[in-house]
Amino acid sequence: LFSIVEADPATSNARIHLHHSSFVLAQPGKHGKLCYMFAGWFAGAMDWVNDTAPEGAAKGPRAKSAEMQCAGEGHDCCVFHVT
C-alpha cells in the first residue's frame, strides 16, 4: 500500500510511504532494506510527470530516489525520498 505523503513535481521532490510491502512479507526473518527496487520506479515516475508536463509548465530536474527506511529494518513502513 503506497501513500504519497508529499510531492512537488516542479522541484522533483516527493516522500512516499509503503505499508505491507510484499518484499518484506515474503522474506520473514530477513533484515535490511528489502524494498530498494521501488526507488527506481519512483524516480522514473517523477521523470515521466516532468516529461509530460503541459507546454510552458515548469519542469523539475531529473529525479533520483532512495529508500530511507524499510519495514525490513523493524520500522512501521518503508519510506522513500525522491529528489
C-alpha positions, -999 to +999 in steps of 0.1 A: +000+000+000+017+032-012+009+066+002+022+098-014+030+119+017+042+149-002+050+156-039+063+186-058+069+179-095+084+214-101+113+205-078+112+167-084+108+161-047+085+136-031+081+114+000+063+080-003+054+056+024+050+019+017+030-003+042+028-041+039+055-045+014+053-078-004+092-079-004+092-077+034+062-101+039+077-127+016+110-128+034+103-133+071+134-132+093+154-113+066+165-078+078+177-047+059+164-025+031+144-051+012+124-028-010+151-007-027+139-017-062+109+006-058+132+036-057+139+033-094+102+032-102+096+064-081+124+083-098+111+072-132+076+081-124+087+116-113+107+120-146+076+109-165+055+135-148+080+162-157+084+149-193+046+150-199+040+184-182+019+208-204+038+232-226+050+262-206+048+244-172+079+244-150+098+211-153+119+199-125+154+183-128+159+145-134+149+126-103+168+103-080+152+082-053+163+062-023+148+040+004+155+059+036+140+033+059+125-002+055+099-023+074+126-050+070+147-029+095+119-030+121+101+003+110+063+006+107+067+013+070+092+019+042+100+055+034+113+067+000+126+102-008+126+114-044+150+143-051 
